[in-house]
Structure formats: structure tokens, C-alpha cells
Amino acid sequence: MKDPKPIKEFNTLPTWLVSLGHPKLIGGSISYLRTVALDFFVIQFLRKFKFTKTPIVHVDNPLDKKIPFNPRCIADYLGFVNYWIRPLALLIRTLGVKRAVPQLDKFYVNLKKAYTSAAKIYRFRLSTTDRPHYKRRIYFAGVHMLDPHYLCVPSLHITIVCLAYSFMRHVFEEEKYPEREKEAWNKELYDGAVKIAETVLYVKQHSVNCVSAALYMSAKIFPYFFTKEDALGFLDSMFKNRKDIPEDDKKQVLDYMKDLFLQLWKEAETCSDWSEPLKNWLIKTEKSADNR
């Protein structure tokens, strides 16, 4: 029996055509794109050009140095958008447009929620890390030009890949896909999400703190798709096949990320809103930096 077609081989064009052309999707798609513009780009560039004065907190951690800078990972980092677009093309191809549209609509609603939820933190405190001044690869120059790098905690890269793989896992069950397809595609999506999560650390776009914060937010705002157990399991999967980090260093990094996640989770038990533990953490980090 022939293996299921890998998701990475699906053309992204159907997703764009259906998302921006179908009458039941175009409104949600445009609303999502508007949110990305306002809650990602505008927030940063207003601050960069000093139109706003939101404090910027440095969220680097000494453990970040345990993960080597690897510029070759930039292609995987930039593949993040296609990572979530291709599964939607898979749904269009395998379900047909009529059945796929409600699922795409649901995905865009949750994707928009990722941005609006993260913006609750970004409007409270912007956050950044020290990026290497590396421009020998043109991709880095482009990233540095288009991204002022003020939206680190929580990492939207992490939040969105976790939403994508867990949402598709749910759809495969809901739409009763065959077991062989579910198994192959769930594994491909999960492995891809873990690889992107590792990549944001290898290219120094994020700190270990940003990863824990994003997993915490994901489990709070998408509990139906992504649970506390999913978050902890995701951390257990990171760096398993990487040979460029000593095992002791891996353990220190992963133990720290788990501890921070659990710290935020525990604090949330006595808070009225999921965002409070992250805001409190940013305030503590800000004060700690001021006292150095």
C-alpha cells in the first residue's frame, strides 16, 4: 500500500485561493491579516520609531549560551508560515472545499486568537533578546530588517506551530481520516513543530524563556487542542536527536524550561486571568535587570 503523501509536498496555492476567495472565508482571513498587521508589525514599529513608550525588557537567559548559534537553521525558521499553510491545503485536497472551509474558518479564528492573546502581553511590556549581528546570509538581513525583535515573550512561532499540529490532530479525528494517514501526518507535523521550536533558539531569535512562556500561553488559550501534558511532552521531545549540545547542557536547558512553565502554571491557579503570571514574570525580570 502506498504511503500517504507527505504534507511538505502539498502546494500552498489552494490555501491562499480558498482563504482569500471563498465567500465564507474571506472575511475571517482578512480579519486575521489585519490582526497580524496591528498586533505584530504596528506594535513593534511604533515603538522602534518612538511613537510609543512601552518598556522593553531583555529576556535573555544564561542557558541560551548552551545552545550554539547555527545560521544554517534560518531556512527552517523562515519555513514557519508554510508549515501551517500546507496542512490547510491538505484539508482542501482530501476533504474537498465544501467540507474543508468550516475547518479552515475554525483555524483562522484560533490563529487570530494567538495574536490577540500575545498582544495582551506585548502591550504591557515589549521584550527582546540579544541577536548576533550576523548578515552573511541574506535571510538574516531580511529578518533583522522586517522584525525589530520586540515581541519575544511569548513566542508566536512556538504558539502557532503548537496550535497547527494539535488542531490538525483534532481535525483528523473529527473527520475520521484513515489510521495510516493520521499516524503519518501527525508525526510529520509534530516533528516539524519540534524542529521549528529548536530552530528559534539556534538562530537566536528567542530565549529559552520565550519558549516556556509560549507553551504556557498555548495551553491556557487552546485547552481544547493543546493541554498542559502536551506542553510538557513537547519539551521532552526537544533536542532529542541533536548532537551539537552536550547531554548535561540539554538537561539543564530542558529542566529550566519545564520549571518555568510549571511555575507560571501554578501561579495561574490564584490569578483571575492567564496573562497575569506572564506580566508578573516580566516585571520581576525588568527589576532584576535594573538592579544589575
C-alpha positions as CSV (number, residue, x, y, z in Angstrom):
1,M,0.0,0.0,0.0
2,K,1.3,3.4,-1.0
3,D,2.4,5.7,1.9
4,P,0.4,8.9,2.4
5,K,1.7,11.9,0.5
6,P,3.9,14.0,2.9
7,I,2.4,17.3,4.0
8,K,5.5,19.1,2.8
9,E,4.7,18.1,-0.8
10,F,1.3,19.8,-0.8
11,N,1.1,23.0,-2.8
12,T,0.3,26.1,-0.7
13,L,-1.7,27.8,-3.5
14,P,-5.1,26.2,-2.8
15,T,-4.9,27.6,0.8
16,W,-4.4,31.1,-0.5
17,L,-7.0,30.8,-3.2
18,V,-9.7,29.4,-0.9
19,S,-8.8,31.6,2.0
20,L,-9.0,34.8,0.1
21,G,-11.6,33.8,-2.5
22,H,-14.3,31.8,-0.7
23,P,-17.2,33.9,0.5
24,K,-17.3,32.1,3.8
25,L,-13.6,32.5,4.5
26,I,-12.6,35.9,3.0
27,G,-13.9,37.9,6.0
28,G,-12.1,35.7,8.6
29,S,-8.9,35.7,6.5
30,I,-8.8,39.5,6.1
31,S,-9.6,39.9,9.8
32,Y,-6.7,37.6,10.7
33,L,-4.3,39.5,8.4
34,R,-5.4,42.8,9.9
35,T,-4.7,41.4,13.3
36,V,-1.2,40.4,12.3
37,A,-0.6,43.9,10.9
38,L,-1.8,45.6,14.1
39,D,-0.8,43.2,16.8
40,F,2.6,42.2,15.4
41,F,4.1,44.7,13.0
42,V,2.5,48.0,14.1
43,I,3.2,47.4,17.8
44,Q,6.9,46.9,17.0
45,F,7.4,49.7,14.5
46,L,5.5,52.3,16.6
47,R,8.0,51.5,19.4
48,K,11.0,51.4,17.1
49,F,10.3,54.9,15.8
50,K,9.4,56.1,19.3
51,F,5.8,56.8,18.7
52,T,5.0,54.7,21.8
53,K,7.0,54.3,25.0
54,T,6.2,50.7,26.1
55,P,9.1,49.5,28.2
56,I,11.3,46.9,26.6
57,V,12.5,44.0,28.8
58,H,15.6,41.9,27.9
59,V,14.6,38.3,28.5
60,D,17.9,36.5,27.7
61,N,18.9,33.7,30.0
62,P,22.5,32.4,30.6
63,L,21.3,28.9,29.5
64,D,20.8,30.4,26.0
65,K,24.6,30.1,25.6
66,K,24.3,26.3,25.9
67,I,22.6,26.3,22.5
68,P,25.1,27.1,19.7
69,F,24.3,29.8,17.1
70,N,23.6,27.9,13.9
71,P,22.8,30.2,10.9
72,R,22.1,27.2,8.7
73,C,18.8,26.8,10.6
74,I,17.4,30.0,9.2
75,A,15.6,28.2,6.3
76,D,13.6,26.1,8.8
77,Y,12.9,29.3,10.8
78,L,11.5,31.0,7.7
79,G,9.5,27.9,6.7
80,F,7.2,28.6,9.7
81,V,4.4,30.1,7.6
82,N,4.3,27.3,5.1
83,Y,4.4,24.9,8.0
84,W,0.8,25.8,8.9
85,I,-0.4,26.7,5.4
86,R,0.3,23.3,3.9
87,P,-1.9,21.3,6.3
88,L,-4.8,23.6,5.3
89,A,-4.1,22.7,1.6
90,L,-4.2,19.0,2.7
91,L,-7.7,19.5,4.1
92,I,-8.8,21.2,0.9
93,R,-7.4,18.4,-1.2
94,T,-8.6,15.5,0.9
95,L,-12.0,16.8,2.1
96,G,-13.0,19.0,-0.8
97,V,-13.6,22.7,-0.5
98,K,-17.1,22.4,1.0
99,R,-16.1,20.3,3.9
100,A,-12.7,21.9,4.4
101,V,-14.0,25.5,4.6
102,P,-15.5,25.2,8.1
103,Q,-12.3,23.7,9.4
104,L,-10.2,26.5,7.8
105,D,-12.5,29.1,9.3
106,K,-12.1,27.5,12.8
107,F,-8.3,27.5,12.3
108,Y,-8.2,31.2,11.4
109,V,-10.3,32.1,14.4
110,N,-7.8,30.3,16.6
111,L,-4.8,31.7,14.7
112,K,-6.2,35.2,15.3
113,K,-6.7,34.4,19.0
114,A,-2.9,33.6,19.2
115,Y,-2.0,37.1,18.0
116,T,-4.6,38.9,20.1
117,S,-3.7,36.9,23.2
118,A,0.0,37.6,22.8
119,A,-0.7,41.3,22.2
120,K,-2.1,41.5,25.7
121,I,1.4,40.8,26.9
122,Y,3.2,42.9,24.2
123,R,1.1,46.0,25.0
124,F,2.1,45.6,28.7
125,R,5.8,45.0,28.1
126,L,7.8,44.5,24.9
127,S,10.6,42.0,25.2
128,T,13.8,41.3,23.3
129,T,17.0,39.2,23.3
130,D,20.5,39.8,22.0
131,R,20.7,38.7,18.4
132,P,24.1,38.1,16.7
133,H,25.0,40.7,14.2
134,Y,25.2,38.1,11.5
135,K,24.3,39.2,8.0
136,R,26.5,36.9,5.8
137,R,23.3,35.1,4.8
138,I,20.8,37.4,3.1
139,Y,17.9,35.8,5.0
140,F,19.3,37.2,8.3
141,A,19.5,40.7,6.8
142,G,15.8,40.4,5.8
143,V,14.7,39.1,9.2
144,H,16.5,41.9,11.0
145,M,15.0,44.5,8.7
146,L,11.4,43.3,8.9
147,D,11.4,42.3,12.6
148,P,12.5,44.9,15.1
149,H,12.6,42.0,17.6
150,Y,10.5,43.4,20.4
151,L,7.9,40.5,20.7
152,C,9.8,37.7,22.3
153,V,7.7,36.7,25.3
154,P,5.6,34.8,24.4
155,S,7.0,33.5,21.2
156,L,4.3,33.4,18.5
157,H,6.5,31.0,16.5
158,I,6.1,28.4,19.2
159,T,2.4,29.2,19.9
160,I,1.4,28.8,16.2
161,V,3.3,25.6,15.5
162,C,1.7,24.1,18.6
163,L,-1.7,25.2,17.5
164,A,-1.2,23.9,14.0
165,Y,-0.1,20.4,14.9
166,S,-2.7,20.0,17.7
167,F,-5.5,21.5,15.7
168,M,-4.8,19.1,12.8
169,R,-4.6,16.2,15.1
170,H,-8.1,17.1,16.3
171,V,-9.4,17.5,12.7
172,F,-8.0,14.2,11.6
173,E,-10.1,12.6,14.4
174,E,-13.2,14.6,13.8
175,E,-13.2,13.9,10.1
176,K,-12.4,10.3,10.6
177,Y,-9.2,10.1,8.5
178,P,-7.7,6.5,8.0
179,E,-5.3,5.4,10.7
180,R,-2.3,5.3,8.3
181,E,-2.8,8.9,7.2
182,K,-3.4,10.1,10.7
183,E,-0.3,8.4,12.0
184,A,2.0,9.6,9.2
185,W,0.7,13.2,9.1
186,N,0.5,13.7,12.9
187,K,4.2,12.5,13.2
188,E,5.3,14.8,10.4
189,L,3.5,17.8,11.9
190,Y,4.8,17.1,15.4
191,D,8.4,16.6,14.3
192,G,8.2,19.8,12.3
193,A,6.8,21.7,15.2
194,V,9.6,20.5,17.5
195,K,12.2,21.3,14.8
196,I,10.9,24.9,14.4
197,A,10.9,25.3,18.2
198,E,14.6,24.2,18.3
199,T,15.4,26.5,15.4
200,V,14.2,29.7,17.1
201,L,16.8,29.0,19.7
202,Y,19.6,28.0,17.2
203,V,19.2,31.2,15.2
204,K,18.9,33.3,18.4
205,Q,15.5,34.8,17.7
206,H,14.3,33.7,21.1
207,S,15.4,32.7,24.5
208,V,14.5,29.6,26.5
209,N,12.2,31.9,28.5
210,C,10.2,32.7,25.3
211,V,9.6,29.0,24.7
212,S,8.2,28.3,28.2
213,A,6.1,31.4,28.0
214,A,4.6,30.4,24.7
215,L,3.8,26.9,25.8
216,Y,2.1,28.2,28.9
217,M,0.0,30.6,26.9
218,S,-0.8,28.0,24.3
219,A,-2.1,25.6,26.9
220,K,-4.2,28.3,28.5
221,I,-5.8,29.8,25.4
222,F,-6.2,26.5,23.4
223,P,-7.1,23.9,26.1
224,Y,-9.3,22.0,23.7
225,F,-6.4,21.3,21.4
226,F,-3.2,21.8,23.4
227,T,-3.0,20.7,27.1
228,K,-0.6,21.1,29.9
229,E,0.5,17.5,29.2
230,D,1.1,18.3,25.6
231,A,3.3,21.2,26.6
232,L,5.5,19.1,28.9
233,G,5.7,16.3,26.3
234,F,6.7,18.9,23.7
235,L,9.6,20.0,25.9
236,D,10.6,16.3,26.4
237,S,10.8,16.0,22.6
238,M,13.2,18.9,22.1
239,F,16.9,18.3,21.2
240,K,16.5,14.5,21.3
241,N,18.3,14.0,18.1
242,R,20.7,16.9,18.3
243,K,24.4,16.0,18.7
244,D,25.8,19.6,19.0
245,I,24.7,20.1,22.6
246,P,26.2,18.0,25.4
247,E,23.7,15.9,27.3
248,D,24.3,17.7,30.6
249,D,23.6,21.0,28.9
250,K,20.4,19.6,27.3
251,K,19.2,18.5,30.7
252,Q,19.8,21.9,32.2
253,V,18.0,23.7,29.4
254,L,15.0,21.4,29.4
255,D,14.7,21.2,33.2
256,Y,14.7,25.0,33.3
257,M,12.1,25.4,30.6
258,K,9.9,22.9,32.4
259,D,10.3,24.6,35.7
260,L,9.4,28.0,34.3
261,F,6.3,26.5,32.6
262,L,5.2,24.8,35.8
263,Q,5.9,28.0,37.8
264,L,3.7,30.0,35.5
265,W,1.0,27.3,35.6
266,K,0.9,27.1,39.4
267,E,0.8,30.9,39.7
268,A,-2.2,31.0,37.4
269,E,-4.2,29.0,39.9
270,T,-4.6,32.1,42.1
271,C,-4.9,34.6,39.2
272,S,-8.1,35.9,37.6
273,D,-6.5,35.9,34.1
274,W,-4.0,33.7,32.3
275,S,-1.9,36.7,31.4
276,E,-1.1,37.8,35.0
277,P,1.7,35.2,35.7
278,L,3.5,36.3,32.5
279,K,3.1,40.0,33.3
280,N,4.4,39.4,36.8
281,W,7.4,37.5,35.4
282,L,8.2,40.3,33.1
283,I,8.1,42.8,35.9
284,K,10.4,40.7,38.0
285,T,12.8,40.3,35.0
286,E,12.7,44.0,34.4
287,K,13.5,44.8,38.1
288,S,16.3,42.2,38.1
289,A,17.9,43.9,35.1
290,D,17.6,47.3,36.7
291,N,19.5,46.1,39.8
292,R,22.5,44.7,37.9
